[in-house]
């Protein structure tokens, strides 16, 4: 169980954030001013922070949070803000974009509480046929893009090499699964090595959080 403070301007959204966290047995409070931040590093909370808050309100808060070593999870409805928000706070931080699933929220909170390096936010714009990592365009070949889509269809689940061949290459027979391995390695270099896991005796799993 962790101490979690939510600092936001939309009561409905703060409740939406608080409810699943309380079900996970976390102690959740709502923050109204930076004066409510504990002074003892042993009680340093995780802070969920609305990206729409004015900088004048956040500036003194950041100073206290960084001194205590508090992790921060920003939430925003503008995916273009992701990279900016990651750079805004020098301590451990991450960003969750609205709309989000409860699973995504819990995963990001758990990662920050464990002081693990969070994965960036990965989305695909199928209209433009591009991938965006933390709001930044990732240059992919047509085949890498097709492979990423095949993995995203079953995100966070193991997908066999044979399934990927059928989905991304259109092969009806087993074909040469080494082709999949080569393209996965290329995709890993562009998305980050921790993004795609190798599943023993099966294939690969794309991690979304």
C-alpha positions as CSV (number, residue, x, y, z in Angstrom):
1,X,0.0,0.0,0.0
2,X,1.3,3.4,-1.0
3,X,0.4,7.0,-0.2
4,X,-1.0,8.7,-3.3
5,X,-1.9,12.3,-3.8
6,X,-4.1,13.5,-6.7
7,X,-3.8,17.2,-7.7
8,X,-6.3,18.1,-10.4
9,X,-9.0,20.6,-11.4
10,X,-11.7,18.1,-12.5
11,X,-13.4,16.4,-9.6
12,X,-14.9,13.7,-11.9
13,X,-11.5,12.8,-13.2
14,X,-9.8,12.8,-9.8
15,X,-12.5,10.3,-8.6
16,X,-12.0,8.2,-11.7
17,X,-8.3,8.0,-10.9
18,X,-8.9,7.4,-7.1
19,X,-11.4,4.6,-7.3
20,X,-9.2,1.9,-8.9
21,X,-6.2,2.9,-6.8
22,X,-8.2,2.5,-3.6
23,X,-9.3,-1.0,-4.8
24,X,-5.6,-1.8,-5.0
25,X,-5.5,-0.8,-1.2
26,X,-3.5,2.4,-1.8
27,X,-4.2,5.4,0.5
28,X,-5.5,8.1,-1.8
29,X,-6.0,11.8,-0.9
30,X,-6.8,14.9,-2.9
31,X,-4.3,17.7,-3.0
32,X,-5.4,21.3,-3.0
33,X,-2.2,23.2,-2.3
34,X,1.5,22.3,-2.1
35,X,1.4,22.8,1.6
36,X,-0.1,19.3,2.0
37,X,3.0,17.6,0.8
38,X,4.6,15.7,3.7
39,X,8.0,16.9,4.9
40,X,9.5,13.5,5.7
41,X,11.0,11.5,2.9
42,X,9.8,8.3,4.5
43,X,6.2,9.4,3.8
44,X,7.0,10.6,0.3
45,X,3.9,10.0,-1.8
46,X,3.3,9.3,-5.5
47,X,1.6,12.4,-7.0
48,X,-0.9,12.3,-9.9
49,X,-0.8,15.7,-11.5
50,X,-3.3,17.3,-13.9
51,X,-1.2,18.7,-16.8
52,X,-3.8,21.5,-17.1
53,X,-2.8,23.1,-13.8
54,X,-1.2,26.5,-14.1
55,X,2.6,26.6,-13.9
56,X,2.4,29.1,-11.0
57,X,0.6,26.3,-8.9
58,X,3.0,23.6,-10.0
59,X,6.3,25.4,-9.6
60,X,6.5,25.4,-5.8
61,X,5.0,21.9,-5.8
62,X,7.8,20.5,-8.0
63,X,10.5,22.0,-5.7
64,X,9.0,20.0,-2.7
65,X,8.5,16.8,-4.7
66,X,12.0,16.7,-6.1
67,X,13.5,17.4,-2.7
68,X,11.5,14.4,-1.2
69,X,12.1,12.2,-4.3
70,X,8.4,11.8,-5.0
71,X,7.5,10.1,-8.3
72,X,5.0,12.0,-10.4
73,X,2.4,10.7,-12.9
74,X,1.0,13.4,-15.1
75,X,-2.3,12.9,-16.8
76,X,-3.4,14.7,-20.0
77,X,-5.9,14.6,-22.8
78,X,-3.3,15.9,-25.3
79,X,-0.9,13.3,-26.5
80,X,1.3,16.0,-28.0
81,X,2.2,17.0,-24.5
82,X,3.7,13.7,-23.5
83,X,7.4,14.5,-24.4
84,X,7.1,18.0,-22.8
85,X,5.7,16.6,-19.6
86,X,8.4,13.9,-19.3
87,X,11.0,16.7,-19.5
88,X,9.3,19.0,-17.1
89,X,10.0,17.1,-13.9
90,X,13.6,16.0,-13.1
91,X,12.5,13.2,-10.7
92,X,11.0,9.9,-11.6
93,X,7.9,10.5,-13.7
94,X,5.6,9.2,-16.4
95,X,2.5,10.3,-18.3
96,X,-0.9,8.7,-18.9
97,X,-3.1,10.0,-21.7
98,X,-6.9,10.3,-21.5
99,X,-8.8,8.1,-22.2
100,X,-7.0,5.3,-20.3
101,X,-7.9,1.9,-19.0
102,X,-7.8,1.0,-15.3
103,X,-5.1,-1.6,-16.1
104,X,-2.9,1.0,-17.7
105,X,-3.3,3.3,-14.7
106,X,-2.4,0.5,-12.2
107,X,0.5,-0.6,-14.3
108,X,2.0,2.9,-14.5
109,X,1.5,3.6,-10.8
110,X,3.1,0.2,-9.9
111,X,6.1,0.9,-12.1
112,X,6.6,4.4,-10.6
113,X,6.3,3.0,-7.1
114,X,8.9,0.4,-7.9
115,X,11.3,3.0,-9.3
116,X,11.5,1.1,-12.6
117,X,12.0,3.0,-15.9
118,X,8.6,3.3,-17.5
119,X,8.0,2.4,-21.1
120,X,7.1,5.3,-23.3
121,X,3.5,5.7,-24.6
122,X,3.2,3.9,-27.9
123,X,0.3,4.5,-30.3
124,X,-0.4,3.9,-34.0
125,X,-2.1,6.4,-36.3
126,X,-3.6,4.1,-38.9
127,X,-4.8,7.0,-41.0
128,X,-1.3,8.3,-41.4
129,X,0.2,4.8,-41.1
130,X,2.8,6.0,-38.6
131,X,3.8,4.9,-35.0
132,X,4.3,7.5,-32.3
133,X,6.4,6.9,-29.2
134,X,5.9,9.6,-26.5
135,X,4.4,11.7,-29.2
136,X,7.4,11.4,-31.5
137,X,7.2,9.8,-34.9
138,X,9.1,6.5,-35.3
139,X,10.4,5.9,-38.8
140,X,9.3,2.4,-39.8
141,X,9.4,0.4,-43.0
142,X,6.2,-0.9,-44.4
143,X,7.0,-4.4,-43.2
144,X,8.0,-3.1,-39.7
145,X,4.7,-1.2,-39.5
146,X,2.7,-4.3,-40.5
147,X,4.6,-6.4,-37.8
148,X,3.9,-3.7,-35.2
149,X,0.2,-3.8,-36.0
150,X,0.1,-7.6,-35.8
151,X,1.7,-7.4,-32.3
152,X,-0.6,-4.6,-31.2
153,X,-3.7,-6.7,-32.1
154,X,-2.8,-8.9,-29.1
155,X,-0.9,-6.4,-27.0
156,X,0.5,-7.8,-23.7
157,X,-0.1,-11.3,-25.0
158,X,2.2,-13.9,-26.5
159,X,1.9,-14.2,-30.3
160,X,3.6,-17.0,-32.1
161,X,5.9,-16.5,-35.0
162,X,3.5,-18.4,-37.3
163,X,0.7,-16.0,-36.3
164,X,2.9,-13.0,-37.1
165,X,3.9,-14.5,-40.5
166,X,0.2,-14.8,-41.4
167,X,-0.8,-11.4,-40.1
168,X,2.2,-9.3,-41.2
169,X,3.4,-11.2,-44.3
170,X,0.2,-12.9,-45.4
171,X,1.9,-16.4,-45.4
172,X,-0.6,-19.2,-45.2
173,X,2.1,-21.9,-44.5
174,X,4.7,-21.7,-41.7
175,X,7.3,-20.3,-44.0
176,X,10.7,-19.1,-42.7
177,X,10.1,-17.8,-39.1
178,X,13.7,-16.4,-39.1
179,X,12.2,-13.5,-41.1
180,X,10.1,-12.6,-38.1
181,X,13.1,-12.7,-35.8
182,X,15.1,-10.4,-38.0
183,X,12.3,-7.8,-38.3
184,X,11.6,-8.0,-34.5
185,X,15.2,-7.2,-33.8
186,X,15.0,-4.1,-36.1
187,X,11.7,-3.0,-34.5
188,X,13.2,-3.4,-31.0
189,X,16.0,-1.0,-31.9
190,X,13.5,1.6,-32.9
191,X,11.0,1.1,-30.0
192,X,13.4,0.3,-27.2
193,X,14.8,-3.1,-26.2
194,X,12.3,-3.7,-23.4
195,X,9.2,-3.1,-25.5
196,X,9.1,-6.5,-27.2
197,X,9.6,-9.6,-25.1
198,X,10.7,-13.0,-26.4
199,X,8.4,-15.7,-25.2
200,X,10.2,-19.0,-24.8
201,X,9.1,-21.7,-27.4
202,X,6.4,-19.4,-28.7
203,X,7.1,-16.0,-30.2
204,X,6.9,-12.4,-28.9
205,X,4.9,-10.2,-26.7
206,X,4.4,-6.4,-27.2
207,X,4.3,-4.6,-23.8
208,X,2.2,-1.5,-23.8
209,X,2.9,-0.4,-20.3
